[in-house]
């Protein structure tokens, strides 16, 4: 598989030293680990929201440098082929759901193409019936769905399909379990059509297996293991099954 993102960084956060080195090559990779293991620090560095103490981030097969502390290179977030959404939904309160999701789209000169993508996303995230509502009228779960849908819309339309990396920091927080599972699978399949590479964060073992993702397991700022979910988290799944039977 082609390398889509290379990350090598070291950064101190309080008493924790985050020291990681990995390559993204799979369609969907999950950073898995307990709270405080450094997962969000990695995402913030890739997004350009955090300048690492040491390291580099390179994008694509041509290894375009986004960060290189040796040369002092640090591209600001708006110049990076990176899009993302976190656990907090930051939306435009005076705009409708449709306007929020559509924000940032613009790769095509054909409005009908944009409308098709937008309508598909509204349907996928179960927002079609809410499309003309102002975001101030939404519940917390609905706002979260709008936030993730907007990030997805921006990723698939960035400079044409297949060019952006999508970062998702526990994107399904606060959603009903059944809806969360349904959205995760449908979103994975939909993004596969657009060749968007995803790096997401979770501490939910079930979510990793549901996505059938590549997993980077972290603990205390270090990468413990990287590989297919059935190998990396086999022990975690067995532990949960034993607990359920007890």
Secondary structure, 3 states (H helix, E strand, C coil): CCCCEEEEEEEEECCEEEEEEEEECCCEEEEECCCCCCHHHHHHHHHCCCCCCEEEEEECCCCEEEEECCCCEECCHHHCCEEEECCCCCCCCCCEHHHHHHCCCCCCCCHHHHHHHHHHHHHHCCCHHHCCCEHHHCCHHHHHHHHHHHHHHHHHCCCCCCCCEEEEECCCCCCCHHHHHHHHHHHHHHHHHCCCEEEEEECCHHHHHHHCCEEEEEECCEEEEEEEHHHHCHHHHHHHHHHHHC
